[in-house]
Amino acid sequence: MTIRVTVWGENVHERKNKVVAEVYPQTMHGTIAGFLNKEDGISASTVTLQDAEHGLTAEKIANTDVLIWWGHAAHGDVSDAVTERVAEAVWSGMGIIFLHSAHFSKPFKRLMGTPCNLSWREAGERERIWVTSRQHPIARGLPDHFELEYEEMYGEPFGVPEPLETVFISWFQGGEVFRSGLTYRRGAGNVFYFRPGHETYPSYHDGNVQKVIANAVRWAHNPEARLLKPTDAPNTPVDKALEPITERGPRLHHDGQEGFR
Protein backbone atom coordinates (compact mmCIF):
# COMPACT_ATOMS: atom_id res chain seq x y z
CA MET A 1 0.00 0.00 0.00
CA THR A 2 1.38 3.40 -0.99
CA ILE A 3 1.12 6.06 1.73
CA ARG A 4 -0.18 9.30 0.25
CA VAL A 5 1.58 12.25 1.88
CA THR A 6 0.72 15.91 1.48
CA VAL A 7 3.44 18.36 2.52
CA TRP A 8 1.90 21.71 3.47
CA GLY A 9 4.27 24.65 3.17
CA GLU A 10 3.70 28.21 4.22
CA ASN A 11 5.88 29.25 1.24
CA VAL A 12 6.57 32.74 2.57
CA HIS A 13 10.25 32.78 3.55
CA GLU A 14 11.34 30.98 0.37
CA ARG A 15 9.86 33.80 -1.72
CA LYS A 16 10.91 36.74 0.44
CA ASN A 17 14.20 35.80 2.12
CA LYS A 18 17.36 35.35 0.03
CA VAL A 19 19.08 33.16 2.62
CA VAL A 20 16.17 30.73 2.80
CA ALA A 21 15.90 30.63 -0.98
CA GLU A 22 19.60 29.72 -1.21
CA VAL A 23 19.36 27.00 1.45
CA TYR A 24 16.18 25.58 -0.09
CA PRO A 25 16.17 26.37 -3.82
CA GLN A 26 13.45 23.71 -4.26
CA THR A 27 11.48 25.32 -1.36
CA MET A 28 11.22 23.69 2.05
CA HIS A 29 8.06 21.77 1.22
CA GLY A 30 9.54 20.72 -2.11
CA THR A 31 12.69 19.47 -0.39
CA ILE A 32 10.68 17.40 2.09
CA ALA A 33 8.47 15.93 -0.62
CA GLY A 34 11.57 15.25 -2.71
CA PHE A 35 13.31 13.00 -0.21
CA LEU A 36 10.05 11.29 0.76
CA ASN A 37 9.43 10.40 -2.87
CA LYS A 38 12.70 8.45 -2.84
CA GLU A 39 11.27 6.16 -0.14
CA ASP A 40 9.59 2.88 -1.03
CA GLY A 41 5.84 2.96 -0.51
CA ILE A 42 5.52 6.75 -0.07
CA SER A 43 4.08 9.20 -2.61
CA ALA A 44 4.37 12.86 -1.60
CA SER A 45 2.84 15.99 -3.11
CA THR A 46 2.89 19.61 -1.97
CA VAL A 47 0.40 22.39 -1.37
CA THR A 48 0.91 25.89 -0.01
CA LEU A 49 -0.78 28.65 1.93
CA GLN A 50 -1.29 30.61 -1.28
CA ASP A 51 -3.31 27.88 -3.01
CA ALA A 52 -7.12 28.01 -3.01
CA GLU A 53 -8.31 26.83 0.41
CA HIS A 54 -4.57 26.64 1.24
CA GLY A 55 -4.45 23.57 -0.98
CA LEU A 56 -6.41 21.56 1.57
CA THR A 57 -9.72 21.14 -0.16
CA ALA A 58 -12.10 18.43 1.05
CA GLU A 59 -11.02 16.30 -1.90
CA LYS A 60 -7.31 16.73 -1.16
CA ILE A 61 -7.79 15.89 2.50
CA ALA A 62 -9.80 12.80 1.60
CA ASN A 63 -6.87 11.61 -0.53
CA THR A 64 -4.20 12.29 2.10
CA ASP A 65 -3.06 9.56 4.47
CA VAL A 66 -0.48 11.70 6.29
CA LEU A 67 -0.26 15.49 6.30
CA ILE A 68 3.05 17.23 7.08
CA TRP A 69 2.79 20.87 8.24
CA TRP A 70 5.49 23.57 8.26
CA GLY A 71 4.61 27.18 9.02
CA HIS A 72 6.14 30.17 10.81
CA ALA A 73 5.40 33.72 9.63
CA ALA A 74 1.75 33.43 8.62
CA HIS A 75 -0.02 31.19 11.12
CA GLY A 76 -2.83 33.73 11.40
CA ASP A 77 -3.47 33.65 7.65
CA VAL A 78 -4.71 30.06 7.81
CA SER A 79 -8.49 30.09 7.75
CA ASP A 80 -10.50 28.71 10.64
CA ALA A 81 -12.53 26.61 8.19
CA VAL A 82 -9.41 24.84 6.90
CA THR A 83 -8.16 24.41 10.47
CA GLU A 84 -11.40 22.63 11.40
CA ARG A 85 -11.24 20.52 8.25
CA VAL A 86 -7.74 19.37 9.19
CA ALA A 87 -8.70 18.67 12.81
CA GLU A 88 -11.74 16.62 11.78
CA ALA A 89 -9.62 14.65 9.32
CA VAL A 90 -7.19 13.79 12.13
CA TRP A 91 -10.05 12.76 14.41
CA SER A 92 -11.26 10.59 11.52
CA GLY A 93 -7.90 8.83 11.19
CA MET A 94 -5.57 10.95 9.04
CA GLY A 95 -2.02 11.05 10.39
CA ILE A 96 -0.31 14.42 10.85
CA ILE A 97 3.27 15.56 11.46
CA PHE A 98 4.09 19.05 12.69
CA LEU A 99 7.59 20.38 12.07
CA HIS A 100 9.54 23.01 14.02
CA SER A 101 7.63 26.32 14.27
CA ALA A 102 4.37 24.58 13.39
CA HIS A 103 4.02 24.28 17.17
CA PHE A 104 2.23 27.64 16.91
CA SER A 105 0.12 26.69 13.89
CA LYS A 106 -3.65 26.78 14.18
CA PRO A 107 -4.13 23.03 13.57
CA PHE A 108 -1.53 22.05 16.20
CA LYS A 109 -3.00 24.36 18.83
CA ARG A 110 -6.49 23.12 17.95
CA LEU A 111 -5.46 19.51 18.45
CA MET A 112 -3.41 20.18 21.60
CA GLY A 113 -5.83 22.58 23.29
CA THR A 114 -2.93 24.38 25.02
CA PRO A 115 -0.79 27.51 24.38
CA CYS A 116 2.06 25.43 22.81
CA ASN A 117 4.55 28.12 23.90
CA LEU A 118 8.29 27.75 24.49
CA SER A 119 11.51 29.76 24.80
CA TRP A 120 13.78 30.27 21.78
CA ARG A 121 17.03 31.80 20.55
CA GLU A 122 18.25 32.20 16.97
CA ALA A 123 22.01 31.88 17.26
CA GLY A 124 23.06 28.98 15.03
CA GLU A 125 23.77 26.67 17.96
CA ARG A 126 24.72 23.01 17.76
CA GLU A 127 21.76 20.77 18.56
CA ARG A 128 22.39 17.27 19.89
CA ILE A 129 19.30 15.11 19.49
CA TRP A 130 19.08 12.08 21.77
CA VAL A 131 16.91 9.04 21.12
CA THR A 132 14.96 8.37 24.31
CA SER A 133 12.97 5.39 23.02
CA ARG A 134 15.34 3.06 21.15
CA GLN A 135 12.73 0.61 19.92
CA HIS A 136 10.25 3.21 18.72
CA PRO A 137 9.37 2.94 14.99
CA ILE A 138 10.13 6.65 14.49
CA ALA A 139 13.70 6.08 15.74
CA ARG A 140 14.32 3.02 13.55
CA GLY A 141 17.79 3.04 11.99
CA LEU A 142 19.08 6.00 14.00
CA PRO A 143 22.14 6.14 16.27
CA ASP A 144 21.67 6.86 19.97
CA HIS A 145 22.19 10.53 19.15
CA PHE A 146 22.99 12.78 16.21
CA GLU A 147 23.93 16.43 15.83
CA LEU A 148 22.87 19.39 13.72
CA GLU A 149 25.69 21.94 13.57
CA TYR A 150 23.37 24.94 13.17
CA GLU A 151 19.88 25.24 14.59
CA GLU A 152 17.55 27.59 16.41
CA MET A 153 17.23 26.83 20.11
CA TYR A 154 13.88 25.80 21.56
CA GLY A 155 13.78 25.49 25.34
CA GLU A 156 11.51 24.09 28.01
CA PRO A 157 8.95 24.45 29.37
CA PHE A 158 7.01 23.44 26.26
CA GLY A 159 3.32 24.29 26.76
CA VAL A 160 1.81 21.11 25.34
CA PRO A 161 -0.18 18.27 26.95
CA GLU A 162 1.74 15.32 28.34
CA PRO A 163 2.60 13.22 25.26
CA LEU A 164 1.97 9.53 24.81
CA GLU A 165 5.68 9.10 24.12
CA THR A 166 8.80 11.23 24.08
CA VAL A 167 10.96 9.86 21.27
CA PHE A 168 13.69 12.53 21.21
CA ILE A 169 15.20 15.09 23.57
CA SER A 170 17.48 17.89 22.32
CA TRP A 171 20.40 19.63 24.00
CA PHE A 172 21.72 22.99 22.78
CA GLN A 173 25.10 24.69 23.17
CA GLY A 174 23.58 27.35 25.41
CA GLY A 175 22.56 24.65 27.90
CA GLU A 176 18.82 24.34 27.25
CA VAL A 177 17.03 21.06 26.63
CA PHE A 178 13.79 20.40 24.78
CA ARG A 179 11.40 17.50 24.19
CA SER A 180 11.92 17.45 20.46
CA GLY A 181 9.95 14.39 19.33
CA LEU A 182 6.48 13.85 20.80
CA THR A 183 3.63 11.53 19.86
CA TYR A 184 -0.09 11.97 20.50
CA ARG A 185 -3.34 10.26 19.62
CA ARG A 186 -6.27 12.49 18.73
CA GLY A 187 -9.44 10.58 17.92
CA ALA A 188 -8.38 7.94 15.39
CA GLY A 189 -5.40 10.01 14.19
CA ASN A 190 -1.72 9.72 15.06
CA VAL A 191 0.11 13.00 15.70
CA PHE A 192 3.89 13.57 15.78
CA TYR A 193 5.74 16.80 16.58
CA PHE A 194 9.40 17.04 15.49
CA ARG A 195 11.45 20.08 16.48
CA PRO A 196 14.30 20.69 13.95
CA GLY A 197 13.76 22.78 10.84
CA HIS A 198 14.55 26.49 11.21
CA GLU A 199 14.38 27.90 7.71
CA THR A 200 17.82 29.56 7.54
CA TYR A 201 19.63 26.30 8.34
CA PRO A 202 19.89 23.17 6.15
CA SER A 203 18.28 20.75 8.62
CA TYR A 204 15.97 19.12 6.05
CA HIS A 205 19.03 18.18 3.97
CA ASP A 206 20.37 16.11 6.89
CA GLY A 207 20.09 12.35 6.43
CA ASN A 208 19.07 11.63 10.02
CA VAL A 209 16.34 14.28 9.95
CA GLN A 210 15.07 12.83 6.70
CA LYS A 211 15.03 9.34 8.23
CA VAL A 212 13.00 10.59 11.21
CA ILE A 213 10.39 12.18 8.94
CA ALA A 214 10.13 9.12 6.69
CA ASN A 215 9.82 6.86 9.74
CA ALA A 216 7.20 9.20 11.19
CA VAL A 217 5.14 9.02 7.99
CA ARG A 218 4.97 5.24 8.27
CA TRP A 219 4.19 5.43 12.00
CA ALA A 220 1.45 8.07 11.55
CA HIS A 221 -0.30 6.22 8.74
CA ASN A 222 -3.58 4.58 9.79
CA PRO A 223 -4.57 2.01 7.13
CA GLU A 224 -8.13 1.69 8.45
CA ALA A 225 -11.04 3.43 6.75
CA ARG A 226 -11.74 6.96 7.96
CA LEU A 227 -14.47 7.52 10.51
CA LEU A 228 -17.30 9.20 8.63
CA LYS A 229 -18.64 11.50 11.34
CA PRO A 230 -15.99 11.99 14.05
CA THR A 231 -17.88 14.86 15.70
CA ASP A 232 -21.34 13.26 15.56
CA ALA A 233 -23.23 13.18 18.87
CA PRO A 234 -26.47 11.31 18.11
CA ASN A 235 -29.61 11.38 20.24
CA THR A 236 -30.45 7.68 20.70
CA PRO A 237 -34.23 7.10 21.14
CA VAL A 238 -35.58 5.02 24.01
CA ASP A 239 -36.84 2.34 21.63
CA LYS A 240 -33.31 1.90 20.22
CA ALA A 241 -31.69 1.08 23.56
CA LEU A 242 -29.88 -2.27 23.59
CA GLU A 243 -31.88 -3.38 26.61
CA PRO A 244 -35.60 -2.60 27.23
CA ILE A 245 -36.04 0.52 29.34
CA THR A 246 -39.01 2.62 30.46
CA GLU A 247 -38.79 6.35 30.02
CA ARG A 248 -38.97 8.25 33.33
CA GLY A 249 -39.02 11.93 34.17
CA PRO A 250 -39.40 15.01 31.96
CA ARG A 251 -37.41 15.52 28.77
CA LEU A 252 -35.42 18.47 27.49
CA HIS A 253 -35.13 17.02 23.97
CA HIS A 254 -37.50 15.08 21.73
CA ASP A 255 -36.59 12.04 19.61
CA GLY A 256 -34.34 13.05 16.72
CA GLN A 257 -33.66 16.51 18.12
CA GLU A 258 -30.00 17.59 18.24
CA GLY A 259 -28.48 18.50 21.57
CA PHE A 260 -26.89 21.80 22.50
CA ARG A 261 -23.24 22.43 21.59
Backbone hydrogen bonds in HBPLUS format (Angstrom, degrees):
<---DONOR---> <-ACCEPTOR-->    atom                        ^
c    i                          cat <-CA-CA->   ^        H-A-AA   ^      H-
h    n   atom  resd res      DA  || num        DHA   H-A  angle D-A-AA Bond
n    s   type  num  typ     dist DA aas  dist angle  dist       angle   num
A0003-ILE N   A0041-GLY O   2.78 MM  38  6.07 170.6  1.79 150.5 148.9     1
A0043-SER N   A0003-ILE O   2.96 MM  40  6.12 168.9  1.97 159.4 158.2     2
A0065-ASP N   A0004-ARG O   2.78 MM  61  5.12 150.6  1.87 140.3 150.3     3
A0066-VAL N   A0004-ARG O   3.18 MM  62  6.51 156.9  2.24 150.4 152.7     4
A0005-VAL N   A0043-SER O   2.86 MM  38  5.98 170.3  1.87 150.1 153.4     5
A0045-SER N   A0005-VAL O   2.94 MM  40  6.36 153.0  2.01 153.6 160.1     6
A0006-THR N   A0066-VAL O   3.04 MM  60  6.50 156.1  2.09 154.4 161.7     7
A0068-ILE N   A0006-THR O   2.86 MM  62  6.20 166.1  1.88 159.7 162.0     8
A0007-VAL N   A0045-SER O   2.81 MM  38  6.14 168.9  1.82 158.2 161.4     9
A0047-VAL N   A0007-VAL O   3.11 MM  40  6.38 154.1  2.18 150.0 150.0    10
A0008-TRP N   A0068-ILE O   2.68 MM  60  5.86 173.4  1.69 166.0 166.0    11
A0070-TRP N   A0008-TRP O   3.09 MM  62  6.26 151.3  2.18 154.2 162.5    12
A0009-GLY N   A0047-VAL O   2.99 MM  38  6.38 163.3  2.02 154.1 158.7    13
A0049-LEU N   A0009-GLY O   3.14 MM  40  6.56 137.4  2.33 151.8 157.1    14
A0010-GLU N   A0070-TRP O   3.20 MM  60  6.41 129.1  2.48 151.0 163.9    15
A0015-ARG N   A0012-VAL O   3.15 MM   3  5.50 136.6  2.35 105.4 116.4    16
A0016-LYS N   A0012-VAL O   3.12 MM   4  6.28 133.3  2.35 144.8 158.2    17
A0016-LYS N   A0013-HIS O   3.19 MM   3  5.09 132.8  2.42  94.9 107.7    18
A0017-ASN N   A0013-HIS O   2.78 MM   4  5.17 153.7  1.85 151.8 150.8    19
A0021-ALA N   A0017-ASN O   3.03 MM   4  6.27 160.9  2.07 152.0 158.0    20
A0022-GLU N   A0018-LYS O   2.97 MM   4  6.18 143.9  2.10 144.8 153.9    21
A0022-GLU N   A0019-VAL O   3.16 MM   3  5.18 123.4  2.49  94.2 108.2    22
A0023-VAL N   A0019-VAL O   2.98 MM   4  6.27 154.4  2.04 150.8 158.0    23
A0024-TYR N   A0020-VAL O   2.81 MM   4  5.91 158.9  1.86 154.0 160.0    24
A0027-THR N   A0024-TYR O   2.87 MM   3  4.87 155.1  1.93 118.5 119.0    25
A0031-THR N   A0027-THR O   2.95 MM   4  6.05 147.8  2.05 138.9 147.1    26
A0032-ILE N   A0028-MET O   3.02 MM   4  6.31 162.7  2.05 153.4 157.1    27
A0033-ALA N   A0029-HIS O   2.97 MM   4  6.14 167.5  1.98 147.9 151.8    28
A0034-GLY N   A0030-GLY O   2.86 MM   4  5.87 145.6  1.98 136.8 147.1    29
A0035-PHE N   A0031-THR O   3.15 MM   4  6.51 159.5  2.19 155.1 156.4    30
A0036-LEU N   A0032-ILE O   3.12 MM   4  6.28 155.5  2.18 148.3 155.8    31
A0037-ASN N   A0033-ALA O   2.95 MM   4  6.05 147.5  2.05 146.6 154.3    32
A0038-LYS N   A0035-PHE O   3.24 MM   3  5.29 155.7  2.30 100.1 107.4    33
A0039-GLU N   A0036-LEU O   2.98 MM   3  5.35 162.7  2.01 113.3 118.9    34
A0051-ASP N   A0048-THR O   3.14 MM   3  5.55 155.2  2.21 110.6 117.7    35
A0054-HIS N   A0051-ASP O   2.80 MM   3  4.60 132.9  2.02 138.5 127.4    36
A0055-GLY N   A0052-ALA O   2.90 MM   3  5.56 161.8  1.93 118.0 123.9    37
A0056-LEU N   A0053-GLU O   2.95 MM   3  5.72 152.4  2.02 126.8 128.2    38
A0061-ILE N   A0057-THR O   2.96 MM   4  6.19 168.8  1.97 159.5 162.0    39
A0062-ALA N   A0058-ALA O   3.00 MM   4  6.11 155.2  2.06 142.4 149.3    40
A0063-ASN N   A0059-GLU O   3.19 MM   4  6.41 130.3  2.45 137.8 149.8    41
A0063-ASN N   A0060-LYS O   3.08 MM   3  5.17 136.2  2.28  97.9 110.2    42
A0064-THR N   A0061-ILE O   3.12 MM   3  5.10 155.9  2.18 114.8 112.4    43
A0095-GLY N   A0065-ASP O   2.96 MM  30  6.19 158.3  2.01 163.8 156.7    44
A0067-LEU N   A0095-GLY O   2.94 MM  28  6.28 159.0  1.99 140.4 142.0    45
A0097-ILE N   A0067-LEU O   2.81 MM  30  6.25 154.1  1.87 157.9 164.7    46
A0069-TRP N   A0097-ILE O   2.84 MM  28  6.23 158.4  1.88 166.9 173.5    47
A0099-LEU N   A0069-TRP O   3.05 MM  30  6.16 166.8  2.07 173.0 168.8    48
A0077-ASP N   A0074-ALA O   3.02 MM   3  5.32 151.4  2.10 108.8 117.6    49
A0078-VAL N   A0075-HIS O   3.23 MM   3  5.85 167.3  2.25 117.1 121.0    50
A0083-THR N   A0079-SER O   3.04 MM   4  6.31 156.9  2.10 145.7 152.8    51
A0084-GLU N   A0080-ASP O   2.95 MM   4  6.19 158.7  1.99 149.4 153.5    52
A0085-ARG N   A0081-ALA O   3.01 MM   4  6.23 150.9  2.09 140.7 149.4    53
A0086-VAL N   A0082-VAL O   2.91 MM   4  6.17 156.7  1.97 152.4 157.5    54
A0087-ALA N   A0083-THR O   2.96 MM   4  6.23 164.7  1.98 150.5 154.9    55
A0088-GLU N   A0084-GLU O   2.89 MM   4  6.03 166.4  1.91 151.9 155.3    56
A0089-ALA N   A0085-ARG O   3.05 MM   4  6.18 146.5  2.17 138.0 147.2    57
A0090-VAL N   A0086-VAL O   2.99 MM   4  6.33 153.6  2.06 151.5 158.3    58
A0091-TRP N   A0087-ALA O   2.94 MM   4  6.26 166.3  1.95 154.6 158.1    59
A0092-SER N   A0088-GLU O   2.93 MM   4  6.06 134.3  2.14 134.5 147.0    60
A0093-GLY N   A0089-ALA O   3.05 MM   4  6.35 120.1  2.42 135.6 150.3    61
A0094-MET N   A0089-ALA O   2.92 MM   5  5.49 169.7  1.93 143.0 139.6    62
A0093-GLY N   A0090-VAL O   2.92 MM   3  5.10 143.3  2.06 103.7 114.9    63
A0188-ALA N   A0091-TRP O   3.01 MM  97  5.19 163.9  2.03 116.3 121.5    64
A0227-LEU N   A0092-SER O   2.95 MM 135  4.55 164.1  1.98 127.7 132.0    65
A0096-ILE N   A0190-ASN O   3.00 MM  94  6.46 153.9  2.07 162.5 169.8    66
A0192-PHE N   A0096-ILE O   3.04 MM  96  6.53 151.5  2.13 151.6 160.1    67
A0098-PHE N   A0192-PHE O   2.85 MM  94  6.30 159.5  1.89 160.0 166.8    68
A0194-PHE N   A0098-PHE O   2.94 MM  96  6.34 162.7  1.97 168.6 174.4    69
A0102-ALA N   A0099-LEU O   2.95 MM   3  5.45 161.3  1.99 131.8 136.4    70
A0100-HIS N   A0194-PHE O   2.86 MM  94  6.15 158.1  1.91 152.6 154.9    71
A0103-HIS N   A0100-HIS O   3.25 MM   3  6.48 147.7  2.36 127.1 131.0    72
A0104-PHE N   A0101-SER O   3.25 MM   3  6.15 175.7  2.25 122.1 122.9    73
A0105-SER N   A0102-ALA O   3.00 MM   3  4.77 163.5  2.03 102.2 106.8    74
A0109-LYS N   A0105-SER O   3.08 MM   4  6.29 172.9  2.09 158.5 160.6    75
A0110-ARG N   A0106-LYS O   2.88 MM   4  5.97 150.8  1.97 149.0 157.8    76
A0111-LEU N   A0107-PRO O   2.98 MM   4  6.16 154.3  2.04 145.9 151.8    77
A0112-MET N   A0108-PHE O   2.84 MM   4  6.02 148.2  1.94 150.4 160.1    78
A0113-GLY N   A0109-LYS O   2.79 MM   4  5.58 158.3  1.84 141.4 147.9    79
A0116-CYS N   A0159-GLY O   2.70 MM  43  4.30 138.4  1.87 147.5 137.9    80
A0159-GLY N   A0117-ASN O   2.79 MM  42  4.93 168.3  1.80 149.1 153.2    81
A0119-SER N   A0155-GLY O   3.21 MM  36  4.86 176.5  2.22 136.4 137.1    82
A0155-GLY N   A0119-SER O   2.76 MM  36  4.86 157.0  1.81 135.2 136.6    83
A0121-ARG N   A0153-MET O   3.03 MM  32  5.00 140.7  2.19 132.5 135.2    84
A0153-MET N   A0121-ARG O   2.81 MM  32  5.00 159.2  1.86 162.9 157.7    85
A0125-GLU N   A0151-GLU O   3.03 MM  26  5.34 125.8  2.33 164.6 149.5    86
A0151-GLU N   A0125-GLU O   2.83 MM  26  5.34 122.8  2.16 132.5 149.3    87
A0127-GLU N   A0148-LEU O   2.86 MM  21  5.15 165.3  1.88 153.8 158.7    88
A0148-LEU N   A0127-GLU O   2.85 MM  21  5.15 157.2  1.90 150.2 158.0    89
A0128-ARG N   A0171-TRP O   2.84 MM  43  5.14 167.9  1.86 155.2 159.1    90
A0171-TRP N   A0128-ARG O   2.85 MM  43  5.14 151.1  1.93 141.4 151.2    91
A0129-ILE N   A0146-PHE O   2.81 MM  17  5.45 164.6  1.83 178.2 174.0    92
A0146-PHE N   A0129-ILE O   3.03 MM  17  5.45 149.0  2.13 142.8 152.0    93
A0130-TRP N   A0169-ILE O   2.75 MM  39  5.23 175.8  1.75 161.0 159.9    94
A0169-ILE N   A0130-TRP O   2.99 MM  39  5.23 150.8  2.08 141.4 150.6    95
A0131-VAL N   A0144-ASP O   2.88 MM  13  5.36 176.9  1.89 153.9 153.1    96
A0132-THR N   A0167-VAL O   2.90 MM  35  5.24 170.0  1.91 132.6 135.7    97
A0136-HIS N   A0133-SER O   3.06 MM   3  5.54 165.4  2.09 119.8 123.4    98
A0139-ALA N   A0136-HIS O   2.94 MM   3  5.38 143.5  2.08 113.0 123.5    99
A0140-ARG N   A0137-PRO O   3.30 MM   3  5.16 165.2  2.32 102.2 105.5   100
A0142-LEU N   A0139-ALA O   3.16 MM   3  5.65 156.6  2.21 142.7 139.6   101
A0156-GLU N   A0177-VAL O   3.22 MM  21  6.45 139.5  2.40 178.1 166.8   102
A0160-VAL N   A0158-PHE O   2.82 MM   2  5.77 139.4  1.98 108.3  95.9   103
A0164-LEU N   A0183-THR O   2.93 MM  19  5.59 152.5  2.00 152.4 155.5   104
A0183-THR N   A0165-GLU O   3.07 MM  18  5.32 158.2  2.12 150.3 153.4   105
A0167-VAL N   A0181-GLY O   2.70 MM  14  5.03 152.4  1.77 153.2 158.1   106
A0180-SER N   A0168-PHE O   3.02 MM  12  5.29 121.7  2.37 115.5 128.0   107
A0170-SER N   A0178-PHE O   2.73 MM   8  5.10 167.4  1.75 155.5 159.0   108
A0178-PHE N   A0170-SER O   2.90 MM   8  5.10 139.9  2.06 138.9 145.1   109
A0172-PHE N   A0176-GLU O   2.99 MM   4  5.50 150.3  2.08 161.4 162.7   110
A0175-GLY N   A0172-PHE O   2.86 MM   3  5.45 163.4  1.89 120.9 126.4   111
A0195-ARG N   A0180-SER O   2.96 MM  15  4.79 158.0  2.01 143.0 144.6   112
A0182-LEU N   A0193-TYR O   3.00 MM  11  5.20 151.7  2.08 142.4 151.0   113
A0193-TYR N   A0182-LEU O   2.87 MM  11  5.20 159.7  1.91 150.5 157.3   114
A0184-TYR N   A0191-VAL O   2.82 MM   7  4.91 148.7  1.92 146.5 148.4   115
A0191-VAL N   A0184-TYR O   2.94 MM   7  4.91 168.0  1.96 143.3 140.8   116
A0186-ARG N   A0189-GLY O   2.92 MM   3  5.25 165.5  1.94 156.7 160.3   117
A0189-GLY N   A0186-ARG O   2.94 MM   3  5.25 157.4  2.00 132.4 131.7   118
A0201-TYR N   A0198-HIS O   3.16 MM   3  5.84 166.9  2.18 124.6 128.0   119
A0205-HIS N   A0202-PRO O   3.00 MM   3  5.51 162.0  2.03 118.5 123.7   120
A0206-ASP N   A0203-SER O   3.05 MM   3  5.38 160.9  2.09 110.4 116.5   121
A0210-GLN N   A0206-ASP O   2.99 MM   4  6.24 159.4  2.03 153.1 159.5   122
A0211-LYS N   A0207-GLY O   2.96 MM   4  6.15 148.3  2.06 139.9 148.6   123
A0212-VAL N   A0208-ASN O   2.97 MM   4  6.27 156.1  2.03 147.9 153.6   124
A0213-ILE N   A0209-VAL O   3.09 MM   4  6.40 165.6  2.11 153.2 155.9   125
A0214-ALA N   A0210-GLN O   2.97 MM   4  6.18 162.6  2.00 150.6 155.6   126
A0215-ASN N   A0211-LYS O   2.85 MM   4  5.97 163.8  1.88 151.3 156.4   127
A0216-ALA N   A0212-VAL O   2.79 MM   4  5.97 153.1  1.86 147.9 156.3   128
A0217-VAL N   A0213-ILE O   2.96 MM   4  6.20 145.7  2.08 144.4 152.6   129
A0218-ARG N   A0214-ALA O   3.30 MM   4  6.64 161.1  2.33 148.4 151.5   130
A0219-TRP N   A0215-ASN O   2.94 MM   4  6.23 155.0  2.00 148.7 156.6   131
A0220-ALA N   A0216-ALA O   2.79 MM   4  5.87 159.9  1.83 150.2 155.3   132
A0221-HIS N   A0217-VAL O   3.13 MM   4  6.17 135.5  2.34 143.4 153.3   133
A0232-ASP N   A0229-LYS O   3.17 MM   3  5.30 166.8  2.18 111.1 114.8   134
A0240-LYS N   A0237-PRO O   3.01 MM   3  5.35 159.7  2.05 110.8 117.1   135
A0241-ALA N   A0238-VAL O   3.18 MM   3  5.56 169.5  2.20 116.1 117.8   136
A0257-GLN N   A0254-HIS O   2.99 MM   3  5.46 162.2  2.02 134.9 138.2   137
